[in-house]
Amino acid sequence: MKTSNYIKPPRIAEWMLKSVYSDKGEYTHLGDFREVFNEMYQGKGFLFAWLWYWFQVIRSLRGFISNKIYWSTLMFKNYLVISFRNIIKNKWFSVTNITGLAVGMACFILILAYVQFEMSFDRFHEKAGSIHLVISHDSYMKSNVEEYSAETPELLAKALTDSIPEIVNATRIMKPWTKKAVLQNNEKSFYETGLYADRNFLSIFSFPLIKGDKIESLASPNSMVISESAAKKLFGNEDPIGKSIEYKERHKQFNLHITGVLKNSPPNSHLQFDYLISVPTLIADKSNSFMINTWDVGNFITYVEVKKGSKKAIVEGKFPSFLKKYEQKGYQLYLQPLKDIHLRSHFERETSTNNEMKYIYLFISIAFVILLIACINYMNLATARAVTRSKEIGIRKVAGANRTQLFKQFIGESFIVALLALGIALVLIKLSLPYFCSLVGIDIQINYLHNTALMILLILTVMFVGIASGSYPAIVLSALKPGNVPRNISLLKETFEKNSHGQPFDFYFLDDAFNQLYRREQRTGKAFGYRATKSEISMFFKLEGNIFFS
Amino acid sequence: MKILSRSEELVLLAIWKLEHDAYCVPIRNRLIKITGKNWSFGSIYDPLDRLEKKGLLDSFLTDPINERGGRRKRIYRLTPLGKKALLEIKSIHDASWADVRGLKPETNKV
């Protein structure tokens, strides 16, 4: 072979070939392949040689990969078996451990489900991002009290859409004078909560209608839309559309006919109602004329839909000139985004009682602290028990396990425990959910399959618990040196003798394992995985012999 | 001792024949020449490893060689046990072929 014509095979292919076979660390096969590669190059050209080399590598890869998979599944099975044996062997230990974790996880998930519910308020509206509540800020001269109020005059909605181009649409609602009103159908009558709502209310908010038209159902006087459950109560299985109903409040009494049926308002809506009465009903009633067509009385709650992409601050910046145009003095207007109403607004005369963001943060931190405590508890227990497993680690190490393998084993074990704990936690959640709901006063439905965020949270929780609780034992245990294991065992033996009342303990399996290993080392002259020196092993024997077999 | 497999026998014979230069490449070349079929490297490493494990072969390493990308050659030799195994297989062959008659290429045709 001429050295001048000598070429190298493709580097990646050679590297792959190197990982397939080692020939006891000498890689002589790479030399063989190079020789043939060069022969081919000289005889048949570079392309042929190159293709041949790659073909060889790819062909050998199949066996290599199936071999790898075979052995890794075998080891995986072994790890599984060992960890289950360990769990079963230390029953009380496992029970305390897993229930501890499970309770922690259950609390964590419940609290976060509550938080998720609170954060999800009013997100279901299609236009949720662009709907804003109009807030008025009064400074009364007389009482010196500053007040932010959700209530605004009747004329405001139309004036806003007319003179501010960014405001596409505006709708008004009004709370009834009494919190609950009577709906009466012949002899059946019920107390229900509800609202007066403008004709475009249902086209701005996405409360789904089952029957009736979005706009027409609230367009004319004396029309009313009721919820599914109210319809069921009042009319049973009959079709409620077109039926008339007696409506009684403290001062008011209307004869209304039903023009639509709504789905029950979702629990995570700040507007909760069982009926909607059209605003024209109010206007048609002469006794309400004091608040209609005026700027002086603010009884309505106004929501505006802002053009997509226009900023809240820009719209708010146009309010002073708007108020001047309509000759309004003594108060300012602001916007409150719909998504913030539940957690970030505290105004007078709002439609709902709201939660506060700081409580949400508090709950989140409590949830994490609980989970962390459960993890630390597990870590503590696992590390305490770890000493008893040092002999297993010693044997694994001397038989050729490297540190990453041991690390994987212990992390995997804590993952199994975390998964078991998750299973128990889910059962605990299922059992305790009704009590939890009555405690927080809301009806939370946990629907795992349809709740991707919760699913991701569950997976992350298991990962977090697995890693957080397994990392410390895994690091500590995998770092044990086989040479130190006998010393650990001797320590262990002392404690064991104390605890087992001097009964003999079987360490013969250790002797056997090391004997075999020693013979193999003698035969091959080289350790395969772990490079235990002979002195290390003989020290092991000496120590072991002295301690256990003297 | 078990009877050698055919590939083991061929490999052992090739090593015996190649004498001082019996490493993988010439072994493979020789087998390809004799059998007229393509032998992959895997099909040679495998019996070599097996034979070495059984003690029919032993091997030593040469100095690193530049043309081989700085890799050594692993040169194989027959052990006395290997020679014995070869002789044994030869006697088995002789005995089993001794009284076979009438086996001609045409008879294989269907």
Interface residues (C-beta under 8 A of the other chain):
Chain A: M1 T3 Y6 K8 E14 Y21 D23 E26 Y27 T28 H29 L30 G31 D32 F33 R34 E35 V36 N38 Q56 R59 S60 G63
Chain B: Y23 C24 V25 R28 S40 F41 G42 Y45 L61 I65 N66 E67 R68 G69 R71 R72 K73 R74
